[in-house]
Amino acid sequence: MSTTTAVAPLTTREAELLVTAARTTAEAAGVTVSVTVLDAGGHLLAFRRDDRAVLISGETSTRKAYTALQLGAPTADLVDLVKPDGPFHSLPTALDRPLLFIAGGLPILRDGRLIGAIGVGGGTPEQDHGFATTAVETLG
């Protein structure tokens, strides 16, 4: 018989800490962003768009988080997989909810189990990935 150990879910408080960490890092770099945090079920836990962030960044941050959650991988690691010759070429159109294969989305793990995801939009893909990474690192 196998037993599983329960893993604490991502809390609203932790989600707010993630948003704050990503925004603080982006602000220090002079970048205005949107940040989305989803729980393991894909439900919104926290969202914030800086006043001067481009409007589309709200949508891109949410799609990046959703993509990282659904595939359990950083969106930066998935970009090449959806190119015309990639094995996941048709994946962006396979689900009801749109995926976005641009760096800036990260799954959030606790004790090796997926508990949520974060997405950052508004900077370059590399900047967004860095802001999301810094935020996730604050959870320890």
Buried (B, 14 or more C-beta within 10 A) or exposed (E): EEEEEEBEBBEEEBBBBBBBBBBBBBEEEEBBBBBBBBBBEEEEBBBBBBEEBBEEBBBBBBBBBBBBBBBEBBBBBBBEBBEEEBEBEEBBEEEEEEBBBBBBBBBBBBEEBBBBBBBBBBBEBEBBBBBBBBBBEBBE
